[in-house]
Every structure is written in C-alpha cells, then in structure tokens.
Amino acid sequence: MSAPDHAPAVLRLLDANLDRAREGLRVVEDWCRFGLDRPDLVARLKDLRQRLGVLHADRYKAARHTASDSAAGLGHPAQAQRQQPAQVVAANCGRVQEALRVLEEFGRDLDAPLAAEAAAIRYALYDLEVELLRAGQGGDGRRQLLRACRLYLITSPSPQLEPMVEAALRGGVRLVQYRAKEGSLGPGGEPLTDAVRLPQAQALRQLCSRHGALFVVNDRIDIALAVDADGVHLGQGDLPPALARQLLGPDKLIGRSTHALPQLRQAVADGCDYVGVGPVNATPTKPGREPVGLDYVRQAAAESPIPFFAIGGIDAGSLAAVQAAGAERVAVVRAITEAADPEAASRDLLQRLHP
C-alpha cells in the first residue's frame, strides 16, 4: 500500500497560516498607524507583511477550500475579553508568531525559502512586539516600571559595551543609562565621537527593548530622541528639566543628579521622575567630586516623594550600609561594568536589594 499524499493538505495549511500571519500583522500595523501615530513602526510591520506576501504563491491560494475546513469560524471566549488596544496587539502578535512557526515547520520540505523567511520574521517580531507594547504604555507604563526597578546600570565607554550590558540584562537589570561624556575615549583610545555614540546607543536601546528594560541616555537629548530612548538623565550643569520636558514630551522619563537636599527639592518641583543621590563614596567616575556620605541618603529617604537611586562607589560590600540609611534603589557603574561576570554580579546585587 502506498503512503498517502499529504501535499494538498500541507498546501492548504501553508495558505491558511500565510493568511493568518498577514492579517495579524495588518491589525497591528493599523493600530500603529491610527492609534499610536508611529510611522516608524508602521514601516517595519509593513515590510514584514510584504515579505510574506511575496511568498504567498498562487499554488497555496488554489489549494484553499474553506467549505471543507471543519474549524472555520471557530471562536474562543478569550476573544471577547480583548477590550484594550494593548490586548489586541498582544493577541495578534501571538497569532502571527504561531502562524510563522507553522510555516517554518511544514514549509521546510515543500518551500524552503518560505520556511527560512518565516523564521527570520518570527525572530524580528519578538523584538518588535516589546516596542509595540511599550509604545502603547506611554508615560504611565514607563513610570510604573521605573518604580519597580531597584538596580540602575550606568555604562562607561568599553570595547565590551554591548556584551556587558546584555549580560547585565540577563542578570535582571531593567534600567540602563548610556553614558559617554565629552572627552571620553573610544575602544581604540581615540576620542569618542557622535558617529560612535549613536550606533552604540541604538544597539543598547535594542537590547533593552528585547529584555523589557528601560533605556535612558545621559545628557544628550538629541541622541535620546534619535534612538527613541525612554528618557534622559541630566546633571546639575545640563539643560534645565523644563526645557528637556518640552523637547521630549510628557511620556518620557527625566532623571536628575542631586548632591544635596535643596537640589532634590528643586528636581521634584521641576517635574523630574527620579533623582540620583550622591556620590555616597569617592569614585573615579566623578573625579574631584566630594562624596556626600550617608547623611544625604537618610535625608532623601525621609523626604523624597519620587524614586531615588543612591550612587557613588556602591558595590556588594558597601550595599548593606546604604540600605541601612534608607536606600531601596542603587545606581552602579564599576560594580557591574568591571565585574568578571556582569550577569552574576547583577543577579547578586538584585538578590541583596530584594531580600
């Protein structure tokens, strides 16, 4: 007895899942167009949809036979529960990812190019989905995530910048600041230019999006806007927060370095979303800056109505004293960037911050 011919069924299956994936992408694309007003996201979704459209061959459409499909029109009670745009977006992203996996699995023997493209689009959509959901959250979502963050990683120029940040994100860090001040040196010892800063910031932004982490740029509002960062961090000598807010809009985060209680009070009055409190200890990151010690941490703990991050030479060994002074959140540089294992160092600090 000869083996049954499954080719017609596979053709119908591929057609159905190409339809499902393209329809789901169009639903999300239209929300980005009309709901979010994000032409950048629209363009990326349209590209994915059209890449599938090119591979939706006529032989798949010719195999279509809806009347004989026993599951046609089958619904589920969960569909009625999608009352918010974010729920619709999440459901359709999941629908597309599932359809792409079917195309990938069943297309390998019959249509290898389709299977390969389905896999590539599926991975691209994983990253894009995070951006879609965060775009729909706006400022409230960012501020909610900020309040949940206990560990803040501030970067410094390094030839291992991307792998170090990725390791920290794997270790649980959910707030990253890209810091590359004027006068910083690049990986080869050359002066760091904006031609280097911009792609570095773009790469870190993508890493943070993939891990659902907030990404903030130090000082440079132009770079923050260029990479769609979640906000900026301003020093006392940088642009005033009110001007930063005009440029960034109401949904982005603004942080402010403070070294004394009057500066903290002013940051609150200026509408900042969080403050840095320090430097607690002397640190080479801020050469010449006199440490404020733990007294200011105690003052901030007693008075700050917004999240504050103690900063300045804090590591696993000094963390307990900072916590005893009232700090629930800390910002670190060398404790992670110079660790032999940034992932393990991040995980250890977070465990200490979440006893």
C-alpha positions, -999 to +999 in steps of 0.1 A: +000+000+000+014+034-010+018+062+016-010+088+015-003+120-004-002+148+022+008+175-002-027+190-008-032+192+030+001+209+035-006+234+007-039+243+024-022+245+058+005+269+044-021+291+027-042+293+059-012+303+080+001+328+055-033+344+056-033+343+094+001+359+097-005+386+071-039+395+087-024+397+122+004+419+110-022+442+093-042+445+125-011+456+145+001+478+116-032+497+115-031+503+153+004+518+150-008+540+122-041+553+136-037+547+173+000+553+180+008+576+151+041+558+148+051+557+111+085+541+120+066+510+135+042+510+106+070+508+081+086+479+099+054+460+101+045+466+065+079+453+055+073+421+074+038+417+059+050+424+023+079+399+027+053+372+034+030+385+006+058+379-020+060+343-009+022+337-008+023+317-040-007+311-062-005+273-057-013+279-020-043+300-028-055+275-054-055+248-027-078+268-005-112+252+003-129+269+032-161+250+029-144+217+039-125+233+068-141+219+100-125+247+121-136+276+100-152+303+121-143+286+154-140+312+182-129+313+218-143+331+248-109+348+253-115+369+222-144+387+239-120+398+267-098+419+244-111+452+254-079+473+253-057+480+223-027+465+241-046+432+245-055+432+208-019+440+199-005+412+221-031+387+209-023+394+172+015+393+178+010+359+193-012+348+165+014+359+139+042+342+158+022+309+160+014+310+123+050+317+114+061+287+134+037+265+115+050+279+082+086+272+094+079+236+104+057+225+075+075+246+048+109+231+052+105+203+026+079+219+004+091+255+003+125+261+020+126+299+012+092+304+029+104+284+059+136+304+062+118+338+058+091+327+084+118+320+109+135+353+103+103+373+106+093+354+138+125+365+155+122+400+142+087+402+156+098+391+191+118+423+194+092+444+177+065+432+200+083+446+230+085+480+213+048+478+203+036+471+238+059+498+253+047+523+228+012+517+238+020+521+275+032+557+273+045+575+303+024+556+329+039+523+318+074+537+320+069+552+354+054+520+367+085+501+356+108+527+370+092+524+404+098+486+403+135+490+394+160+486+423+192+484+403+203+510+378+233+503+355+252+533+342+276+524+314+311+537+307+330+535+274+342+500+269+352+477+239+328+451+255+299+475+260+272+455+242+280+421+256+285+436+291+250+452+290+234+421+276+249+401+304+236+426+330+201+424+314+202+386+316+211+390+352+179+410+358+188+447+353+158+466+340+172+502+339+202+511+318+218+545+312+241+551+283+268+575+295+296+586+272+306+621+282+325+646+261+362+637+263+355+600+266+378+577+247+366+550+222+376+513+222+409+521+205+418+551+226+406+576+201+382+604+211+346+592+212+325+609+185+288+611+179+294+588+149+303+561+175+278+572+202+247+570+180+251+533+169+262+524+204+230+539+218+209+523+191+224+489+199+218+493+237+182+505+230+175+473+211+190+452+238+169+469+264+137+465+243+144+428+239+146+424+277+117+448+286+141+472+302+141+510+304+168+528+284+180+563+293+206+585+277+229+607+299+227+644+290+222+640+252+186+648+244+193+646+207+206+611+209+177+601+232+153+613+206+172+597+177+170+562+193+136+566+209+151+562+244+128+561+274+143+593+287+173+613+297+194+618+328+206+654+335+234+666+356+233+699+375+252+716+347+230+702+319+199+717+303+171+725+327+144+698+331+117+721+320+133+725+286+141+688+284+104+681+290+094+705+262+117+686+238+109+651+250+071+654+257+051+642+287+057+604+283+095+602+286+114+599+318+137+627+332+162+619+359+184+644+377+217+641+396+215+657+430+241+662+457+222+680+484+186+682+497+178+716+480+187+701+446+164+672+453+136+695+462+142+715+430+142+684+409+108+674+424+095+709+417+108+707+381+088+675+375+117+650+374+107+614+375+136+602+397+169+615+411+203+602+418+216+608+453+253+610+458+281+604+453+279+584+485+316+575+483+345+589+463+345+574+428+368+577+397+336+581+377+332+616+392+368+627+398+371+657+421+335+654+434+334+654+472+314+625+485+282+633+504+283+602+526+252+585+540+236+616+557+222+628+524+208+593+517+190+594+550+176+629+542+164+616+507+148+586+523+129+608+547+117+633+522+119+623+485+084+617+470+099+603+438+122+573+434+158+580+442+189+559+435+219+561+458+250+563+437+288+566+441+312+537+446+285+513+457+292+476+454+282+444+471+304+451+500+290+486+508+254+480+498+242+470+533+252+503+548+235+522+520+203+502+526+205+508+563+205+545+555+171+541+538+180+535+501+159+509+483+174+516+449+211+520+439+229+530+407+262+514+399+289+516+373+320+496+381+302+470+403+289+456+370+310+470+342+343+458+358+330+426+371+345+394+358+309+381+353+285+410+349+255+387+348+263+371+381+272+405+396+239+419+386+220+389+400+239+391+433+231+428+437+195+423+429+192+395+454+206+418+481+182+445+471+153+421+472+159+403+505 
